[in-house]
């Protein structure tokens, strides 16, 4: 398999990025996402990834390029596989990160629930103390519990 350096894309005329696919295709002006294959002349619609599938003979989305060599085809297939692996790894890392955030939120929710319970118990205790003081004052003002029963 030839290394990526065999297909230089830096400074490639008309290439909108450094993607290796631009070595084999040219962007069609005034037609977003359309690329002309330099090997067979076919216009591919759908962007650079779909165009690389054309070069790699990846079945399903596009017609294979009839003029591509086996070495280039294999190289492009490896580029697509590498890209897919990176995409899957990125999604896995994102899912792990979100899972960790959810776990931390659950831990914080438990802590917040404890704090809320403590605050509620404190309010109830203060209310109970106020109620006891009001009853005690009433008892004193009326001369005690004995006078209330009579």
N, C-alpha and C positions, 0 to 999 in steps of 0.2 A: 504494500500500500504506500503510495507516495505521501510524504508529509505535507502539511498545509502550506509550507513555504514554497512548494512547487507551483501553487496556484496563488500568486500574489494578488492582493486586491487593494492595497494601499495606493492611492493616487490613480486608480483605474478610472479612465475617463467615463463620465456619466454615471458612475456607481454612487448611489445615495448612502451607502455604508461600506464597512469593511467585510461584509459577509462574503464567504467563499463562492457563493452562487453567482455573484456578479462577474466572476471570471468567465462564465459560460453563457451569460445572458445580458441583455441590454434593456433598460427601462424604456417603455414606449412613452414618448412625450404626450401629454394631454390625455392619458388613459391610465388613471391610477390603478396600480396593482397589475398591470399588464407588462409582461416581459417577453422579449423575442429571444429565442434560443440561437446562439451563435453557431451551433453545430448543425441544426436542421432547418432553421428559419421559422419554426412553428411559434405562434404567439400563445403564450400561456397566461391565463387569467387567474388571479388569486394571490399573488405575492410571491416573495422569494422562496418561502418554504415549499410551496406547491411546485415552484419551478425546480427546486432541488430534487423533489420527488420524481419529476420528469427525467432528470439526468440520471438519477439512481435506479430508475426502472421500478420504483415502488408502486405496487399495484393498488388499485382502489380509487384514487383521485384523478389520475392523469394518464395520458398515453405516454408510453416510454419513448425516449429519443432514439431514433434508429441509427444515428451516426456516432453515438458515444462509444468509447473504447471500454473494455472490461476493467482496466485499471482505474479509469476515471469513475466509472459506475460504482465500483467497490468503494473507492475513496469517498464518494458522495454518500453512499449508503451508511458508511461509518460515521460521517459527519452528522447525518440525520439521527442515527442511533445515539450518538454522544449528546446531541441536543435534547433528545427525548429523555435520556437518563438524567440530565441536569434538571429538566423540567419536573420530573418525578421526584427527584431529591429535594428540590426547592419546595414542592407541595408538601412532602413529608415533614421537612423542617418547620414549615409554616403550621401544619397541623399539630406538631409536637409543642410548638410555642403557644398556640392557642389553648391546647390542653393544659399546659402548665399555668397559663393565666386563669383558666377556669378553676383549677385546683386551688390556686392562691385566693381567688375570689371566694370559694367555698370556705376556706380557712378563715378569711376575714369576716364572712357572714356569720360564722360560728362565734367569733369574738364579738362582733356587733350584737348578736343575739344575747350573749352573756352580759354585755354592758347594758343593754336595754332592760334585761331582767333585774340587774342590780339597781338601775335607776328606778324602775317600777317598785321594787321592794323598798327602796329608800323613801319614795313618795308615800307609799302606804304606811310605812313606819311613822313618818312625820305627821300624816293625817291622824293616825291612831294616837299619837302623843297629844296632838291638839285636842282631839275628842276627849281624851282622858282628863286634860287640864280643864276643859269646859265643864265636864261633869263634876270634877273636884271643886271648881269654883261654885257651881250651882249648889253642891252639897253643903259647902261652907256657908253660902249665903242663906240657905234655908234652915241652917242649924243641924244638919246631919241627916243621915238616912232614916233615923227614927221618926223625925218630924214628917218626912215625906210619906211614910206608910200610914200615918194617922190621918 
